[in-house]
Amino acid sequence: VLTVKKADGRIETLSITRDVIRIEATYARGAVIKADKKSEPVGYVYLPGFYGDVGPRAKPGERNATDDVRAILVALQKKNVSSLVLDLRGNGGGLLTHARDISGLFIPRGPVVQTKDSDGKIEVLSDTDPSVSFSGNVVVLVDRFSASAAEILAGALQDYERAVVVGTSATHGKGTVQAVLDLDRMQPKGGGDPLGLYKITVQEYFRVSGGSTQLKGVVPDVLLPDPTSFVDSGERTLYHAIPWSTIRPASFTKIPHTWKPADLSQASLTRTRANADLAAVSEFAKILGARKDKTLEPLSRKAWQEEKKRAKAELDAVDPKRKDRKPVLEVEALPATGAAAVSAPTDEKIRQRLDRWKDDLARDLWVEECAKIVQDMAKAR
């Protein structure tokens, strides 16, 4: 109940009903994409975060990342799709158990991540389920904003050589665990002014290969032009960041394959250098990066206006203009299944946003290149 005072002085009581608001953009989505009519279809999974509780804490009917991704992979297998692009761009992480369980959808069983606490105690989080939901070739797409649990997933699939990691830069480099202590709980009741909260680092993540994801992040096997190279982000840009370190590797078995990362990288580099749209993206980012350090401005109004006009024209000449770009992919969005189908959007505005997502995907140059890379993997002998 909300009591409000109207402009004319009247007091009015309003009843407000609490409801669950579902933001569809935060959930995993799937599609089948094709670079052209002659190419083989490629599965696509967009995973923006690791959401939803699992086990005893899970609420009835609540969606979670692992189940949603599993349902998408099963749907792709039914469509006889034999290759996949797993998009983790912008994924800031979430529950570590989802990183383990989603890794387990691609590997039979084995360790996924190691943690080390301040006492030096090492624990290994493993996938114990021998079943595999997708057995085809996989490309994991990352960027500088992929962090935490997303780095664990990408790093595990890279260490097992289960997937090729493709990205525009190394990932964020968030390889530590923090705990927040309420200092007021440590003093007697009525003990004076509030003391506040204290956040401390209690653990560090390590990949099964022994290296930490801290600071360095996950380095892609194949590097693509970076549209955000001018942005200072990641642990490596922070003051007093915890340094990178290593521990003993866990015991795990790599997945056999015929492709070689160096060959895939060279073939991709040849294509991207010949792509005028990606060249424009690189030039656009290069100009913005150069301007970042420019701190002097002319005091003359006329000179200032002329400089702004020149700067705008310089950017306009190389602006990638994503909305004006022709579609480079054929996209068939997968229908929702399982818990996702129960909570599927019926609101027209939500449907319109999902249509825009499909339209943006069709124009995504980086996903297009990933589709070509995963097809190169299939051709490798």
Kinemage of the C-alpha trace (Angstrom):
@kinemage 1
@onewidth
@group {chain A} dominant
@subgroup {mainchain}
@vectorlist {calphas} color= white
{ca val a 1} P 0.000 0.000 0.000
{ca leu a 2} L 1.327 3.432 -0.984
{ca thr a 3} L -0.010 6.672 0.482
{ca val a 4} L 0.463 9.752 -1.713
{ca lys a 5} L -0.372 13.413 -1.406
{ca lys a 6} L -1.961 14.902 -4.531
{ca ala a 7} L -1.167 18.393 -5.877
{ca asp a 8} L -4.455 19.714 -4.479
{ca gly a 9} L -3.605 18.441 -0.981
{ca arg a 10} L -5.795 15.318 -1.041
{ca ile a 11} L -4.383 12.130 0.498
{ca glu a 12} L -4.899 8.997 -1.575
{ca thr a 13} L -4.059 5.367 -0.849
{ca leu a 14} L -2.945 3.132 -3.740
{ca ser a 15} L -2.684 -0.658 -3.741
{ca ile a 16} L 0.403 -2.057 -5.473
{ca thr a 17} L 0.684 -5.714 -6.477
{ca arg a 18} L 4.186 -7.163 -6.518
{ca asp a 19} L 4.966 -9.300 -9.552
{ca val a 20} L 7.956 -11.106 -11.019
{ca ile a 21} L 9.602 -9.162 -13.831
{ca arg a 22} L 11.435 -11.362 -16.324
{ca ile a 23} L 14.093 -9.650 -18.429
{ca glu a 24} L 14.441 -11.904 -21.476
{ca ala a 25} L 17.759 -10.332 -22.487
{ca thr a 26} L 19.396 -11.935 -19.432
{ca tyr a 27} L 18.542 -15.508 -20.505
{ca ala a 28} L 20.342 -17.869 -22.873
{ca arg a 29} L 19.111 -17.924 -26.453
{ca gly a 30} L 19.722 -20.282 -29.323
{ca ala a 31} L 19.692 -20.101 -33.109
{ca val a 32} L 20.842 -21.863 -36.234
{ca ile a 33} L 22.994 -19.648 -38.464
{ca lys a 34} L 24.401 -19.952 -41.970
{ca ala a 35} L 27.043 -17.728 -43.578
{ca asp a 36} L 25.562 -18.446 -47.016
{ca lys a 37} L 23.260 -20.924 -48.725
{ca lys a 38} L 26.139 -23.268 -49.594
{ca ser a 39} L 27.586 -23.477 -46.074
{ca glu a 40} L 26.629 -25.974 -43.396
{ca pro a 41} L 24.309 -24.773 -40.615
{ca val a 42} L 26.027 -23.791 -37.362
{ca gly a 43} L 24.456 -23.758 -33.928
{ca tyr a 44} L 24.618 -20.541 -31.918
{ca val a 45} L 24.166 -20.113 -28.166
{ca tyr a 46} L 24.186 -16.666 -26.584
{ca leu a 47} L 24.830 -16.831 -22.840
{ca pro a 48} L 24.846 -13.348 -21.218
{ca gly a 49} L 25.283 -14.606 -17.641
{ca phe a 50} L 25.090 -17.532 -15.218
{ca tyr a 51} L 21.683 -17.151 -13.607
{ca gly a 52} L 19.304 -19.148 -11.417
{ca asp a 53} L 19.896 -21.256 -8.326
{ca val a 54} L 20.455 -25.006 -8.528
{ca gly a 55} L 19.905 -27.867 -6.098
{ca pro a 56} L 17.932 -27.315 -2.878
{ca arg a 57} L 17.992 -23.524 -3.328
{ca ala a 58} L 16.279 -23.663 -6.719
{ca lys a 59} L 12.711 -22.342 -6.812
{ca pro a 60} L 10.004 -24.318 -8.669
{ca gly a 61} L 9.687 -23.121 -12.257
{ca glu a 62} L 12.722 -20.840 -12.000
{ca arg a 63} L 15.019 -20.859 -15.017
{ca asn a 64} L 18.735 -21.446 -14.690
{ca ala a 65} L 21.621 -21.135 -17.122
{ca thr a 66} L 22.657 -24.802 -17.190
{ca asp a 67} L 19.205 -26.172 -17.969
{ca asp a 68} L 18.562 -23.499 -20.602
{ca val a 69} L 21.865 -24.185 -22.393
{ca arg a 70} L 21.298 -27.947 -22.190
{ca ala a 71} L 17.839 -27.547 -23.778
{ca ile a 72} L 19.302 -25.451 -26.599
{ca leu a 73} L 22.041 -28.018 -27.273
{ca val a 74} L 19.488 -30.847 -27.377
{ca ala a 75} L 17.382 -28.844 -29.837
{ca leu a 76} L 20.433 -28.268 -32.042
{ca gln a 77} L 21.300 -31.970 -32.008
{ca lys a 78} L 17.755 -32.767 -33.166
{ca lys a 79} L 18.335 -30.448 -36.109
{ca asn a 80} L 21.513 -32.405 -36.946
{ca val a 81} L 23.709 -29.369 -36.329
{ca ser a 82} L 27.282 -30.601 -35.889
{ca ser a 83} L 29.123 -27.380 -34.944
{ca leu a 84} L 28.538 -24.598 -32.452
{ca val a 85} L 29.430 -21.020 -31.539
{ca leu a 86} L 29.101 -20.339 -27.800
{ca asp a 87} L 28.939 -16.557 -27.339
{ca leu a 88} L 30.203 -15.348 -23.930
{ca arg a 89} L 30.814 -11.726 -24.907
{ca gly a 90} L 29.819 -9.369 -22.119
{ca asn a 91} L 29.169 -12.290 -19.748
{ca gly a 92} L 30.221 -10.990 -16.332
{ca gly a 93} L 29.910 -14.366 -14.595
{ca gly a 94} L 27.645 -15.648 -11.834
{ca leu a 95} L 27.393 -18.960 -9.996
{ca leu a 96} L 30.568 -21.020 -10.341
{ca thr a 97} L 28.524 -24.226 -10.308
{ca his a 98} L 27.018 -23.200 -13.656
{ca ala a 99} L 30.506 -22.796 -15.148
{ca arg a 100} L 31.275 -26.351 -13.995
{ca asp a 101} L 27.976 -27.838 -15.165
{ca ile a 102} L 27.959 -26.106 -18.565
{ca ser a 103} L 31.563 -27.226 -19.129
{ca gly a 104} L 30.272 -30.715 -18.355
{ca leu a 105} L 27.819 -30.486 -21.242
{ca phe a 106} L 30.849 -30.675 -23.577
{ca ile a 107} L 33.267 -33.002 -21.755
{ca pro a 108} L 32.631 -36.560 -20.414
{ca arg a 109} L 33.887 -35.866 -16.885
{ca gly a 110} L 36.869 -34.358 -15.102
{ca pro a 111} L 38.116 -31.313 -13.178
{ca val a 112} L 36.903 -27.893 -14.370
{ca val a 113} L 38.418 -25.359 -11.968
{ca gln a 114} L 40.684 -25.248 -8.928
{ca thr a 115} L 40.465 -22.824 -6.002
{ca lys a 116} L 43.156 -21.866 -3.505
{ca asp a 117} L 42.435 -20.111 -0.216
{ca ser a 118} L 44.640 -17.907 1.953
{ca asp a 119} L 45.885 -20.957 3.855
{ca gly a 120} L 47.083 -22.565 0.634
{ca lys a 121} L 44.349 -25.210 0.643
{ca ile a 122} L 43.445 -26.288 -2.903
{ca glu a 123} L 40.036 -27.642 -3.872
{ca val a 124} L 39.030 -29.032 -7.256
{ca leu a 125} L 35.544 -28.550 -8.669
{ca ser a 126} L 34.826 -31.382 -11.105
{ca asp a 127} L 32.164 -32.479 -13.536
{ca thr a 128} L 31.109 -35.976 -12.497
{ca asp a 129} L 28.404 -36.537 -15.120
{ca pro a 130} L 29.743 -38.731 -17.958
{ca ser a 131} L 27.011 -37.647 -20.391
{ca val a 132} L 27.722 -35.074 -23.123
{ca ser a 133} L 24.999 -32.844 -24.594
{ca phe a 134} L 26.976 -31.702 -27.657
{ca ser a 135} L 29.798 -33.621 -29.313
{ca gly a 136} L 30.551 -31.458 -32.385
{ca asn a 137} L 33.181 -28.768 -32.960
{ca val a 138} L 32.871 -25.713 -30.730
{ca val a 139} L 34.079 -22.111 -30.897
{ca val a 140} L 33.837 -19.996 -27.731
{ca leu a 141} L 33.550 -16.281 -28.489
{ca val a 142} L 34.808 -13.878 -25.787
{ca asp a 143} L 35.755 -10.232 -25.350
{ca arg a 144} L 37.385 -7.986 -22.738
{ca phe a 145} L 34.115 -7.917 -20.790
{ca ser a 146} L 33.862 -11.704 -20.329
{ca ala a 147} L 34.693 -12.226 -16.672
{ca ser a 148} L 34.802 -14.494 -13.640
{ca ala a 149} L 32.776 -17.699 -14.169
{ca ala a 150} L 32.672 -17.024 -17.935
{ca glu a 151} L 36.476 -17.163 -17.917
{ca ile a 152} L 36.367 -20.466 -16.033
{ca leu a 153} L 34.104 -21.959 -18.716
{ca ala a 154} L 36.180 -20.620 -21.623
{ca gly a 155} L 39.456 -21.613 -19.941
{ca ala a 156} L 38.294 -25.148 -19.180
{ca leu a 157} L 37.145 -25.814 -22.748
{ca gln a 158} L 40.438 -24.360 -24.013
{ca asp a 159} L 42.558 -26.473 -21.641
{ca tyr a 160} L 40.720 -29.661 -22.621
{ca glu a 161} L 41.141 -28.568 -26.264
{ca arg a 162} L 37.427 -29.183 -26.515
{ca ala a 163} L 36.924 -25.796 -28.151
{ca val a 164} L 38.796 -23.024 -29.899
{ca val a 165} L 38.574 -19.720 -28.042
{ca val a 166} L 38.052 -16.786 -30.393
{ca gly a 167} L 38.001 -13.221 -29.151
{ca thr a 168} L 38.731 -9.567 -29.689
{ca ser a 169} L 41.121 -9.470 -26.700
{ca ala a 170} L 42.045 -11.356 -23.565
{ca thr a 171} L 39.143 -11.623 -21.133
{ca his a 172} L 38.695 -9.415 -18.051
{ca gly a 173} L 41.012 -11.320 -15.701
{ca lys a 174} L 38.730 -11.613 -12.661
{ca gly a 175} L 40.188 -14.689 -10.976
{ca thr a 176} L 39.512 -14.064 -7.293
{ca val a 177} L 36.690 -14.613 -4.799
{ca gln a 178} L 35.608 -11.937 -2.318
{ca ala a 179} L 33.661 -12.120 0.953
{ca val a 180} L 31.862 -9.181 2.557
{ca leu a 181} L 32.049 -8.949 6.355
{ca asp a 182} L 29.512 -6.975 8.367
{ca leu a 183} L 31.695 -5.346 11.018
{ca asp a 184} L 28.662 -4.342 13.098
{ca arg a 185} L 28.016 -8.028 13.834
{ca met a 186} L 31.413 -8.224 15.505
{ca gln a 187} L 30.799 -5.588 18.146
{ca pro a 188} L 28.481 -5.683 21.199
{ca lys a 189} L 24.948 -4.364 20.735
{ca gly a 190} L 24.767 -0.650 21.284
{ca gly a 191} L 28.489 -0.415 20.726
{ca gly a 192} L 28.498 3.004 19.141
{ca asp a 193} L 28.569 4.262 15.548
{ca pro a 194} L 28.044 1.803 12.669
{ca leu a 195} L 31.318 0.306 11.442
{ca gly a 196} L 30.110 -0.614 7.943
{ca leu a 197} L 31.240 -3.443 5.702
{ca tyr a 198} L 34.654 -4.853 4.860
{ca lys a 199} L 35.375 -6.774 1.645
{ca ile a 200} L 38.302 -9.165 1.558
{ca thr a 201} L 39.697 -11.561 -1.035
{ca val a 202} L 39.482 -15.140 0.250
{ca gln a 203} L 40.220 -17.381 -2.742
{ca glu a 204} L 41.774 -17.432 -6.191
{ca tyr a 205} L 40.661 -19.405 -9.258
{ca phe a 206} L 43.056 -21.598 -11.199
{ca arg a 207} L 42.500 -23.402 -14.464
{ca val a 208} L 42.994 -27.161 -14.665
{ca ser a 209} L 46.248 -26.446 -16.534
{ca gly a 210} L 47.513 -24.703 -13.381
{ca gly a 211} L 47.466 -21.065 -14.482
{ca ser a 212} L 45.218 -18.501 -12.852
{ca thr a 213} L 42.583 -16.519 -14.731
{ca gln a 214} L 43.554 -13.550 -12.533
{ca leu a 215} L 45.005 -10.507 -14.338
{ca lys a 216} L 45.845 -12.242 -17.633
{ca gly a 217} L 42.372 -13.633 -18.249
{ca val a 218} L 41.864 -16.162 -21.037
{ca val a 219} L 43.930 -15.429 -24.139
{ca pro a 220} L 42.083 -16.332 -27.377
{ca asp a 221} L 43.513 -18.913 -29.786
{ca val a 222} L 42.242 -16.746 -32.639
{ca leu a 223} L 42.261 -12.950 -32.330
{ca leu a 224} L 39.716 -10.771 -34.157
{ca pro a 225} L 39.592 -6.967 -34.615
{ca asp a 226} L 38.555 -5.280 -31.370
{ca pro a 227} L 35.770 -2.660 -31.599
{ca thr a 228} L 36.437 -1.570 -27.992
{ca ser a 229} L 40.239 -1.476 -27.973
{ca phe a 230} L 40.101 2.132 -26.748
{ca val a 231} L 38.333 1.107 -23.513
{ca asp a 232} L 40.515 0.641 -20.425
{ca ser a 233} L 39.000 -2.386 -18.720
{ca gly a 234} L 40.064 -5.539 -16.954
{ca glu a 235} L 42.016 -6.336 -13.815
{ca arg a 236} L 45.261 -5.447 -15.585
{ca thr a 237} L 44.193 -1.773 -15.735
{ca leu a 238} L 43.515 -1.544 -11.973
{ca tyr a 239} L 45.920 -0.278 -9.335
{ca his a 240} L 47.252 -2.909 -6.918
{ca ala a 241} L 45.661 -5.829 -8.794
{ca ile a 242} L 46.572 -9.274 -7.480
{ca pro a 243} L 49.303 -10.702 -9.748
{ca trp a 244} L 48.988 -13.781 -11.945
{ca ser a 245} L 50.261 -17.034 -10.445
{ca thr a 246} L 50.223 -20.785 -10.984
{ca ile a 247} L 49.709 -23.998 -9.042
{ca arg a 248} L 50.166 -27.655 -9.926
{ca pro a 249} L 47.970 -28.728 -12.873
{ca ala a 250} L 45.036 -31.016 -12.169
{ca ser a 251} L 44.918 -34.462 -13.729
{ca phe a 252} L 42.762 -34.334 -16.872
{ca thr a 253} L 42.630 -35.821 -20.362
{ca lys a 254} L 42.522 -33.606 -23.444
{ca ile a 255} L 39.907 -34.289 -26.108
{ca pro a 256} L 41.437 -35.586 -29.369
{ca his a 257} L 40.914 -33.515 -32.523
{ca thr a 258} L 42.438 -32.830 -35.942
{ca trp a 259} L 42.464 -29.010 -36.074
{ca lys a 260} L 45.451 -26.826 -35.178
{ca pro a 261} L 44.893 -23.401 -33.553
{ca ala a 262} L 47.757 -21.818 -35.525
{ca asp a 263} L 46.245 -22.892 -38.865
{ca leu a 264} L 42.791 -21.657 -37.845
{ca ser a 265} L 44.272 -18.340 -36.735
{ca gln a 266} L 46.145 -17.815 -39.999
{ca ala a 267} L 43.090 -18.612 -42.136
{ca ser a 268} L 40.973 -16.231 -40.040
{ca leu a 269} L 43.587 -13.462 -40.287
{ca thr a 270} L 43.581 -13.756 -44.079
{ca arg a 271} L 39.797 -13.345 -44.152
{ca thr a 272} L 39.569 -10.497 -41.654
{ca arg a 273} L 42.294 -8.478 -43.399
{ca ala a 274} L 40.255 -8.666 -46.590
{ca asn a 275} L 36.996 -7.674 -44.840
{ca ala a 276} L 36.310 -3.971 -45.425
{ca asp a 277} L 33.706 -3.800 -42.640
{ca leu a 278} L 36.103 -5.191 -40.037
{ca ala a 279} L 38.822 -2.836 -41.306
{ca ala a 280} L 36.442 0.073 -40.698
{ca val a 281} L 35.778 -1.193 -37.171
{ca ser a 282} L 39.514 -1.311 -36.440
{ca glu a 283} L 40.081 2.181 -37.844
{ca phe a 284} L 37.125 3.560 -35.869
{ca ala a 285} L 38.501 2.141 -32.618
{ca lys a 286} L 42.007 3.375 -33.465
{ca ile a 287} L 40.772 6.957 -33.883
{ca leu a 288} L 38.860 6.878 -30.598
{ca gly a 289} L 41.908 5.435 -28.850
{ca ala a 290} L 44.104 8.266 -30.122
{ca arg a 291} L 41.582 10.861 -28.927
{ca lys a 292} L 41.445 9.396 -25.437
{ca asp a 293} L 44.814 10.920 -24.553
{ca lys a 294} L 44.071 14.272 -26.152
{ca thr a 295} L 43.451 16.794 -23.370
{ca leu a 296} L 44.069 20.142 -25.078
{ca glu a 297} L 41.239 22.179 -26.619
{ca pro a 298} L 41.485 25.498 -28.516
{ca leu a 299} L 40.135 28.499 -26.601
{ca ser a 300} L 38.912 30.207 -29.747
{ca arg a 301} L 35.251 29.327 -30.323
{ca lys a 302} L 35.714 29.247 -34.093
{ca ala a 303} L 38.767 27.005 -33.862
{ca trp a 304} L 36.937 24.743 -31.377
{ca gln a 305} L 33.911 24.422 -33.677
{ca glu a 306} L 36.115 23.668 -36.686
{ca glu a 307} L 37.997 21.006 -34.722
{ca lys a 308} L 34.734 19.348 -33.626
{ca lys a 309} L 33.478 19.412 -37.210
{ca arg a 310} L 36.728 17.861 -38.460
{ca ala a 311} L 36.652 15.190 -35.734
{ca lys a 312} L 33.044 14.265 -36.551
{ca ala a 313} L 33.812 14.009 -40.261
{ca glu a 314} L 36.819 11.792 -39.484
{ca leu a 315} L 34.652 9.362 -37.521
{ca asp a 316} L 31.769 9.480 -39.991
{ca ala a 317} L 34.157 8.422 -42.756
{ca val a 318} L 34.919 5.113 -41.010
{ca asp a 319} L 31.794 4.629 -38.865
{ca pro a 320} L 30.835 0.931 -39.176
{ca lys a 321} L 27.126 1.924 -39.000
{ca arg a 322} L 25.980 -1.508 -37.841
{ca lys a 323} L 22.296 -0.797 -38.503
{ca asp a 324} L 23.062 0.091 -42.131
{ca arg a 325} L 25.160 -3.034 -42.651
{ca lys a 326} L 23.667 -5.748 -44.816
{ca pro a 327} L 22.911 -9.066 -43.089
{ca val a 328} L 25.822 -11.488 -43.286
{ca leu a 329} L 24.050 -14.451 -41.701
{ca glu a 330} L 20.840 -16.345 -42.184
{ca val a 331} L 19.308 -16.743 -38.714
{ca glu a 332} L 16.694 -19.222 -37.542
{ca ala a 333} L 15.885 -18.548 -33.883
{ca leu a 334} L 15.122 -21.637 -31.816
{ca pro a 335} L 11.794 -21.777 -29.966
{ca ala a 336} L 11.874 -21.879 -26.181
{ca thr a 337} L 11.701 -25.308 -24.539
{ca gly a 338} L 11.304 -26.659 -20.997
{ca ala a 339} L 11.135 -24.018 -18.252
{ca ala a 340} L 11.932 -21.390 -20.849
{ca ala a 341} L 8.785 -22.316 -22.788
{ca val a 342} L 6.623 -21.969 -19.677
{ca ser a 343} L 7.902 -18.438 -19.144
{ca ala a 344} L 8.098 -17.552 -22.855
{ca pro a 345} L 7.271 -13.899 -23.506
{ca thr a 346} L 3.790 -13.016 -24.661
{ca asp a 347} L 4.225 -9.262 -24.413
{ca glu a 348} L 4.496 -7.696 -27.878
{ca lys a 349} L 7.262 -5.319 -26.800
{ca ile a 350} L 9.356 -8.239 -25.578
{ca arg a 351} L 8.784 -10.059 -28.849
{ca gln a 352} L 9.936 -6.975 -30.720
{ca arg a 353} L 13.136 -6.863 -28.660
{ca leu a 354} L 13.799 -10.521 -29.463
{ca asp a 355} L 13.242 -9.768 -33.150
{ca arg a 356} L 15.811 -6.965 -32.889
{ca trp a 357} L 18.234 -9.431 -31.284
{ca lys a 358} L 17.771 -11.759 -34.259
{ca asp a 359} L 18.298 -8.850 -36.651
{ca asp a 360} L 21.482 -7.756 -34.834
{ca leu a 361} L 22.779 -11.326 -34.905
{ca ala a 362} L 22.293 -11.459 -38.672
{ca arg a 363} L 24.635 -8.434 -38.971
{ca asp a 364} L 27.263 -9.612 -36.470
{ca leu a 365} L 30.630 -9.754 -38.250
{ca trp a 366} L 32.342 -11.548 -35.355
{ca val a 367} L 29.796 -14.350 -35.198
{ca glu a 368} L 30.051 -14.651 -38.987
{ca glu a 369} L 33.807 -15.181 -38.700
{ca cys a 370} L 33.311 -17.696 -35.868
{ca ala a 371} L 30.962 -19.663 -38.111
{ca lys a 372} L 33.713 -19.817 -40.732
{ca ile a 373} L 36.322 -20.833 -38.159
{ca val a 374} L 34.200 -23.697 -36.833
{ca gln a 375} L 33.721 -24.894 -40.407
{ca asp a 376} L 37.509 -24.788 -40.894
{ca met a 377} L 37.758 -27.029 -37.819
{ca ala a 378} L 35.504 -29.579 -39.494
{ca lys a 379} L 37.644 -29.573 -42.648
{ca ala a 380} L 40.943 -30.061 -40.778
{ca arg a 381} L 42.681 -33.377 -41.320
